[in-house]
């Protein structure tokens, strides 16, 4: 299986960037029309809406989920990094949660639960969460079948000796 790399969606960032550009153009337009009565620092107000896209970009950089080499690996954080790994053969459930706003944006949250305590990885808002969950389930099923086959082979060699 090739590596599956999952990052949070950038849809909200793009939408908020478009909105920030439109808002900045409106502020600049009103400043140019009324430049005699407005102070120059009013133009700085046009920069404030760009905080939303910046936050969205940082949010998209803080999380990555990798499915490869028999592991589901979640890496979280910008400054302080943390990692959580679950062997694919121990994945018990893959759940998709979507709020009303997430359904409007076409994104969702994928939750991967392992068999043991504390084995849980929660993604951020990702694109096509249903398809992603299906691919993770399929990889887990294949890893479980492979592990079961290895277990059967090990038991057969033990009885042969």
N, C-alpha and C positions, 0 to 999 in steps of 0.2 A: 504494500500500500504506500502510495506517495504521501509525503507530509501534507497535512491539512493545517493551514495557518489561518486563524480567525482573529480579526481585530474589530473593535467597536465601529459602528456605522458613523459615517461623516455627513449624513443627510441633514441633521439639525444644524451642524456647523455651516454647511453650504447655504441652507435656507436663511440662517441668521446673518451670514455674510452678505447675501443679496439684500436683505432688509436693512442692514447697516449701511450699505452703499447708497441705497435709495434715500434713507434718512439723512445721510451726510450730504447728498446732492440737494435735498430740500433745504437744509440749513444753509448751505453755501449760496443757494439761490436767494433765500430771504436776506442773507447778509449783503449780497451784491445789490439787491433792490433797495435796501435800507442802510447802506454803509455809513451814511452821515449820522444816523441816530444810534447805531450799535457800536459797541467797543470791539476791538480786534479779537479779544479773547473768546468771543461768542463762537468763533470758528473752532476753538478747542472742544466745544461741546459736541461738535460733529464727530470727534474721535471716540466718545464714550460708547456708542453702540458697538464698536469693534471689540469690546471686552467679551461679548457673547461668543463670537467665532473663535477668539483666542482660547476661551475656556473649553469650547468644543474640540479644538485641535489638541489641547493638553489632555482632555479626556480620552481622545482616540489614541494617544501615545502611551497611556498609562497601563493598558492591558493588552496582552496577547495570549492566545490559547493555541497550543500546538498539539496535534494528534499525529504521533509517529512513533516508530520503534516500540510498539506495544505499550505506549504511555499516553495519557492525557496530561499535559503540563500547562498549568496556568501561571503566568508571570504577571505580577501586579506592581504598580508604583512607578513614580518618576524619580524621586530622590532616594527613597528607601525601598529597595526592591524585595519582594517576597515571591517565593515559588511554592506551588502545591502540585503534587503529582499523584495520579491514580493509575495503576496498571489497567490496561484495557480489559483484561480478563476479570477484574474485580469491579467493573462498572455495573451497578445494580439498576440504575434508572437514569434516563435523560428526559428532562421535563422542559417544556417551553411555556413561559409566562408572558402574556402580552396585555398591557393595560389599554384603555381606550385611546390614549394619546399615542402609544406605541403602534397600535393598529393603524392610526391615521398616517403615521410616518412610514409604515411598512417595516418596522423593526420589532425586536423582541429580546427577551432574556432567556438564555439557555442555562439550565441548572443540571450539573452532572453529579450524581450521588454514587459513592462507592459502597462496598459492603461493610466496611469498618466504620467505627466512630470517628467523626471528624473528617471523613473523606468526602468532601463536597467542594465543587468549584462552581462559582456563579459568574457568568460573563456579564459584560456591560450590554448595552443595546447593540445588537448585531443585525446586519441585513439578512433576510431570508432565514429566520431562526428555525423554521420547520425543516427545511432542507438540510441545514447544518446538523440539527438533532438527529435526523435520519442517517446521515453519513457517520456520525459518532456511534449511533446504535449498531449500524452495520459493521463498523470496525471492531466494536466491542464483541459483537456476536462472533465474528471471525476469530478474534483473539481467544474468546472462550472456547470455541470449537477446537482451535489449535492447542490450547492448554489441556483440554480434555483428551485429545488424541495423544499428546505427549505423556499424560498421566497413564493412559491405557498402555502405551508402549513401555513405560517404565515398569508397570505392574507385570506385563508379559515377560520382560527380561528377568525380573525377580523370580517368577515361578519357573522359568526355564533353568535357572541355576541350581 
